[in-house]
Amino acid sequence: MRFIGSKTNLLTNIEEILNEHSDGDEKTFFDVFAGSNVVSEYFKKDYQIFSNDILYFSYIMAKISIENNETPSFKNLKNIGIENPIDFLNQIDFSLNEVGYYEENYSPSGKSKRMYFTVENAKKIDGIRTLIDKWKLESLIDNLEYYYLLTSLIQAIPFISNITGTYGAYLKKWDTRALKPLTLKAVKIVNNNKSNLSFNENANNLVKTIKSDIAYLDPPYNKRQYAPNYHVLENIASNKKPELSGVTGLMDYSNLKSTYSMQKKAKESLEELISNINSKHIILSYNNEGIISEEDLINIMQNHSFNKKVDIKRIPYRKYKSKIPSINEGLYEILIYIRKF
């Protein structure tokens, strides 16, 4: 998935700084701001994972790719002749369906004429989302199977979305990707034979209840809230179908606002978070142009280091972003490690 601040190209850097300081007997890894779950997925091979994000669609994906260790059997669907539900959902023709909620709000069919999806793809989203809920209601799928199918849908949607990268706005002309048909795919499952857990909670509250060997922190670093940038995925995942407003069709996201994206609260929130973390190793990832200054970041981390030592790695922006304009020459990602006890 395309996700703001994705750490896909920083995974080896995170692993290297951790390996430099680990004792070798660490068993648990807490991904406090999991986002697209790319860090949790990478380290799942090595540790029992605790994954958390305040966005529901991220949590749904973590229920399958992190917490879960096996592909569901779908035995009840097989009993009614549906051997492969992914193939089954891909083959259904939804083109004659009446206008549904997502077609009305996210395609040119609706009064708002929004262009997040073509009419054809919006109809498929409506049809598939409705059918998944229907199967769940009729006990044809269990919770795990429900999350699996929903994850497959969520992961497929960005590939046919008429956007530049986030859902903060849609394009006024159809991008080539948006004209492709929505196609669900099997979800990749890694079995680490451990009791992994996923959470959908406020990070500052959750850390008070979780004990882990390693905590990885990747908090929002600028004033852009994540919820409005991913409101379409969040809406489809929850399927509560609220009334939407504005040109971009925003739902009410007041309960999803992060203090880490607020100038007056970010530093205080990070200080509180780290003070309450019950982990031996803490790794913080941040951008050097973020709300909290590099000096403040280092000071906060150093204050909670058992020996007042910090290990700092600065990775130039060009090394973890494949294409950047020259204006970003001075940008870099900073990794800060401390041992808390």
N, C-alpha and C positions, 0 to 999 in steps of 0.2 A: 504494500500500500504506500501511496505517496502521503507522507506525514510530516508536518512542520517539525524541524529539529530532529529528524530521524537519525539515529546513531549507527546506522548500518555500516558506514565506512570508518567508524571509530571503535568497532568491537575489539580489534586486535590491540589497540592502544589501551583500552580498559582492561583487557586481559593481562597485558604486559605489566601495568602498574600494580595490578592485584598480585600477580605471580612474584613480583619483587618483594612483597611484604607478607605474603601468606605463610602460615606455619605448616601447611600441608594436611592439617586435620579439619579444615573447614568443611561443613556439610550443608549449610543453608545460605541461600542468596535471596535477599529482599529487594525487589525492583519497585521502588516506592512510587514513581511516576511512570508507569509502564508504557503509556501511549499505544503505539502499534505493536508492542510486545517483542520487538526485535531483540532487545537485550536479554529479556527473559528466555526467549527461544534459543538464543546462542549459548547461554550458560546452563540450560536445562540438562545438557549432557553431563555436567559436572556436579550439580548440586540439586538439593531439594529447593524448589522455587516458591517464593511468596510474591505474587504479582498484584499490583494495585493501580487503579486509575479511577478518577471521579466520573469519567465519561462512560456511559452504559455500553455503548457499542464496543469500546475497548475491552470492557469486562466480559462481554459475551464472547469475544474472540479468545480471551484468556481462559475462559471456562473449557474451551476445546484444545487450544494449542499448548496451554501451560498446565492447567489442573488435570486435564484428562490425559490418559496414556494409551488409549486404544480407539480404533474406529468402531463406531456403534454397529450393532448387528441389524437393526431395523426389522426384527423378526415379525412384528405385527403387520408391517407393510408387506412383507414377503408373503404373509398368510393370505393377503387379499390380491396377490399377483403382482405387486410392485417390487421387483427384484433389486433395482437400483434407483433410489429416489432422486438422485442428482440427474441421471439420464431422463427419468420420468418428467421431472419439472422442466427440463430443457426442451422436451419435445411437445409440451402442451401449447396449443394455439390459443392465446388470450386475446387475439385481435378483435373479436366480436363482443368482448365483454363491455358492459356499461362503464361509463367514466367513474373511476374510483378516486379515493382520496389523494393518492400520490400523483395520478395523472392530472387531476384537477389543480393541484398546487405546484407541481414541478415540471409540467409540460405545456406546450402551446395550446392544448385543449382547454385549459382553465381560463377563467376570466382575467387572471393576471398575466397570462401568456408567457410565463417563465420558461426558460429554455435550459433547465438542468439536464433533462432527458428528452429524447424523441418520444412521440406519442406511443410508438410501438414498445419501446423499452419501459416507459412508465406503466403501460398496461401489464407488462410482464411482472414488474415489481409489485403492483397491486395484487395480481393473481397469485403469485408465488407466496407473498407475505400472508395473504388470506388463507391459502391452502395449508401453510405450515401451522398456523394457529388452529385451523379446523382439525387437522390431524392430532394436534396436542389435546384439544378439547374432547375428541372422540377416543382418546387413549390409544391411538394408533402409533404414536411415538412417545417415548419417555422424555424426561428432562434433558438427558445427554443428547439424544437424537434431535431434540428441538434446537438445542444450542448449536449442534453441528450444522444443521441445515441453515440456520440463521447466520452462522459464521460464513458459510459458503456464499450466501446472498450478499452479506456486507462486503466481503472481499471482492466480489465480482463487480459491484456498483462503480467503484472509482474508474474502472477500465472503460465504462461507457458514459461517464459524466462529462458534460460540456463545460469544463472548468479549466483554469490554468494550473491548479494544484490544490486549492481549498474551495470550500463552498461559500466563501465570503461573497462571491459574485459568480454569475454565469456569463458565458460568452454570448455575444449578440449574433454571431454566426456559428454554424455548426462546425465543430472540430471533427476531423476524420474519425477519431476514436469514438465520438458520440454516435456516429452513424452505424457502428457495429452492433450486432444483436447481443443483448445481455446473455451471458453464458455462465452457468454455475460450474464450478470445478470441485473435485474432491479436496478436502482440507488435509494438509500435511500434518501427520501426527508423529511425534517423537516419544518413545516410551523410555523413561529413565528409571522406571520401577521404584518411584518415590511418591510419597503423599504430598503432592504439590497443592497449593491453595491460591485462589484468586479472590480479590476483593474489589468492591466498588464503593470506596469510602474516601472521606477527606483524609489526606495523608497525615496532617498534623495530629489528627485524632487517632488514626490507626497505629502509628508508630509507638504509641503508649502501651499497646497490647501485644506487640510482636517482638519476639527475641530471635535474633539471627546472628550468624557469624559475620556475614557481609551485608552491607546496605549500599545500594547504588541510588544516587539522587540525580535526577534530571528534571528539575523544576522548570516551569515556564520562565523565560528570561526577559520578555519584553511586554509591552502594554496590550498586545493582541491576545484577547481571550481565546482559548481553544474551542469553546462551545459554539460560538457563531461561525467559526471556520469549518466546523464539522457538523453543523446543525442538521443537515439532510440525513447523514448516516445515523445520527443520534435519534432522530425522529422515526426513521424506518425501524431501527433496532427496538425501540420501546413500543412502537405501534399504538401510541395513545391518541394519535390523530388530533392534536390541539389546533386551535385557530391560529393561523399564521398572519404575519403583518409585514408591511413594507415591500419594497421592490424585490428583495432577495428572499422573502418568505420566512422570516425568522420566527421561531417559537420563543416563548418566554424561557430564558435560560438563567434567570436570577439566582436559582439554587445551584448553578454550576460555575459561578464566577470564582476565579482563583485570586487569592490575595497576592500571589506571586507575580501577578500582572498589574499590580497597583503600586505606583511609585512610593506611596507613604507607608505601605504595609509589607512590602516584599522582604526587606532586610529583617524586620522583626519576626516575620513568619519563618524565615530560614533559621534564625537564631533559636526560636522555640522548637522547631523541628529537630535540629541536631542535638539540642540539649535533652530531648526526650527519646532519642533513638537508643535502643538497647542492642547495639552491635559492636563487635570488636573492631571490624574494619569498615570505614566509611569512604566512599568515593563520590565526589561531587563533580558533575559535568555542567559547564556554564559557558556562555559566550562573552567575550571581552567587551562587547558593546551592550551588555544587558543592563537592566535596571540597577542591580547591585554592582558596585564597583569591584574591581579585582582586589583592591586593597582590603575592602570590607569582607569579601569572601574569604580571603586568606586569614584575616584576623578572627573571624567567626570560627573557622575550622581549627585554627591554632589554639583558640581558647578551650576547645573541647578535646584536644589531643592530650593523651596521658603524659607524654614527655615534651609537649609543646613543639614537636616537630611536624612539619608538613612536607609532603612530596608533591611538587608541582610540575605538570607537563603542559606545554603549550603546543597545540597542533594547528598549524596554519590552515586557514579556511579552505585554501585550494586543495589540500590533501584529503578533505572529507566531503568536498562538493566537486563533482566532475566538471561542471560548467559554471563559471562565475564571471561577472564583469570586472574590469580592472579596478573599479571603485572599491572593491572589497579586498584590496591588497593587504590592508592592515588588520583584517579580521582573523581571529583565531578562536579555537575552542580551548578552554582551560580545564584540565583534569586536576583535582586536588584530592590527595589521599591523606587520611589520618588514621591512627590507631587510637580508639577511644579508651580502651582499657586493656 
